[in-house]
Amino acid sequence: MELKFRVAARIAKPAHEVFEAVADPARLSEYFTTGGAQGRLETGATVSWDFHDYPGAFPVHVIEVVPDEKIVLEWAAYEGQAPGVDDGAMQDADYRTRVTMSFKPLDDGRTLVEIAEEGWRETQAALDGSYGNCHGWTQMLCALKIWVEHGINLRADFYK
């Protein structure tokens, strides 16, 4: 069984505005990367994302960007909590997964944002990690929607 998922949301703003809310590190830091983002998402770049609920900043490798349409990223595969550790410490695996974000303008002026992630090994730890990432990307879409449409940071003080 291939481990992958896709989540989606409709956001009541034009594709350019929604795309920029993800590609621009200052905007991304306003609602998603609770510890901050460094570097614009551009083809070939390696940027840094930091989250209060994850130990330390980590690299995000930007594979492809088509402005206002698509962002493709790779990052260390997450495989859940470190074995035998009770303090919530997490572990990354020694391979990457691929994240593809698409931004599709809809006829009513909204944007359909789809986020797919794939590439996990077929192990229980990888399955657990994929569920965690699916949760994270779903939360990201919720936070993106409320921030872009209403200026509210849904994740403010969520983790600290």
C-alpha positions in Angstrom: 0.0 0.0 0.0 1.4 3.4 -1.0 1.3 5.9 1.9 0.0 9.3 0.7 -2.9 11.7 1.3 -4.5 14.8 -0.1 -6.4 17.5 1.7 -8.2 20.5 0.2 -10.0 23.8 1.1 -11.7 26.6 -0.7 -10.5 30.0 0.3 -12.5 33.1 -0.5 -9.7 35.1 -2.0 -8.0 35.2 -5.4 -5.3 32.6 -6.2 -2.5 35.2 -6.2 -3.3 36.4 -2.7 -3.6 32.8 -1.3 -0.4 31.8 -3.1 1.5 34.7 -1.6 0.3 33.8 1.9 2.2 30.5 1.5 5.2 31.6 -0.5 6.1 34.7 1.5 7.9 33.8 4.8 6.6 36.8 6.6 3.0 35.9 5.8 3.5 32.2 6.5 4.9 33.1 9.9 1.7 35.0 10.7 -0.5 32.0 10.8 1.3 28.7 10.3 5.0 28.5 11.2 4.6 29.4 14.8 8.3 29.7 15.3 8.9 31.5 12.1 9.8 30.9 8.4 13.0 32.0 6.8 13.3 32.3 3.0 10.8 32.7 0.2 9.5 29.6 -1.5 11.2 29.7 -4.9 12.4 26.9 -7.2 15.8 25.5 -6.0 15.7 27.3 -2.6 16.2 25.6 0.8 14.2 27.5 3.4 13.8 27.0 7.1 10.5 26.5 9.0 10.2 26.4 12.8 7.2 25.4 14.9 6.6 25.7 18.6 5.2 22.1 18.7 8.2 20.6 16.9 11.8 20.6 18.3 13.9 23.1 16.3 13.8 24.7 12.9 14.3 22.3 9.9 15.1 22.7 6.2 12.4 22.6 3.5 13.7 22.0 0.0 11.8 23.8 -2.7 11.7 21.6 -5.8 9.4 23.6 -8.1 7.3 26.8 -7.9 4.9 28.0 -10.6 3.7 31.4 -9.3 0.0 31.4 -8.3 -0.4 27.7 -9.3 1.9 25.3 -7.6 4.6 24.7 -4.9 6.5 21.4 -4.6 8.5 20.8 -1.5 10.6 18.0 0.0 11.4 17.6 3.6 12.6 14.9 6.0 10.0 12.2 6.4 8.4 12.3 9.8 7.9 8.9 11.4 6.2 9.8 14.7 7.5 9.8 18.2 11.0 8.5 18.8 10.8 4.9 20.1 11.0 4.4 23.8 10.8 8.1 24.5 8.0 9.4 26.8 8.7 13.1 26.6 7.1 13.6 23.2 10.4 13.8 21.3 9.9 13.3 17.6 12.1 11.7 15.0 12.7 12.3 11.3 13.7 9.5 9.0 16.7 9.4 6.7 14.6 10.1 3.6 12.3 12.8 2.3 8.6 13.0 1.4 7.2 15.2 -1.3 4.5 17.9 -0.7 2.6 19.3 -3.6 0.4 22.4 -3.1 -1.9 23.5 -5.9 -3.8 26.8 -6.2 -6.8 26.7 -8.6 -8.9 29.8 -9.2 -12.6 29.0 -9.1 -15.3 30.7 -11.1 -16.8 32.4 -8.0 -13.5 34.2 -7.1 -12.4 31.7 -4.5 -9.3 29.5 -4.7 -9.2 25.7 -4.3 -6.0 24.8 -2.4 -5.0 21.2 -2.5 -2.1 19.8 -0.5 -0.8 16.2 -1.2 2.1 14.4 0.5 3.6 11.1 -0.5 6.8 9.1 -0.4 6.7 7.3 3.0 8.1 3.9 3.5 5.5 1.2 4.1 6.1 0.8 7.9 3.9 1.4 10.9 6.1 4.3 12.0 5.8 5.9 8.6 2.0 5.3 8.6 1.8 7.0 12.0 3.9 9.9 10.7 1.7 10.3 7.6 -1.3 10.6 9.9 0.5 13.3 11.8 1.4 15.2 8.7 -2.2 14.9 7.3 -3.4 16.5 10.6 -0.8 19.2 10.3 -1.7 20.1 6.7 -5.4 20.1 7.5 -4.7 22.5 10.3 -2.5 24.6 8.0 -5.4 24.9 5.5 -7.8 26.0 8.3 -5.3 28.5 9.6 -4.7 29.8 6.1 -8.4 30.3 5.4 -9.2 32.1 8.6 -6.0 34.3 8.3 -6.4 35.2 4.7 -10.2 35.8 4.9 -10.4 37.4 8.3 -6.9 38.3 9.6 -7.2 35.9 12.6 -4.2 33.8 13.6 -5.9 30.5 14.5 -2.7 29.0 15.9 -1.8 31.9 18.2 -0.9 30.5 21.6 -2.0 27.0 20.4 1.2 25.3 21.4 2.7 27.4 24.2 
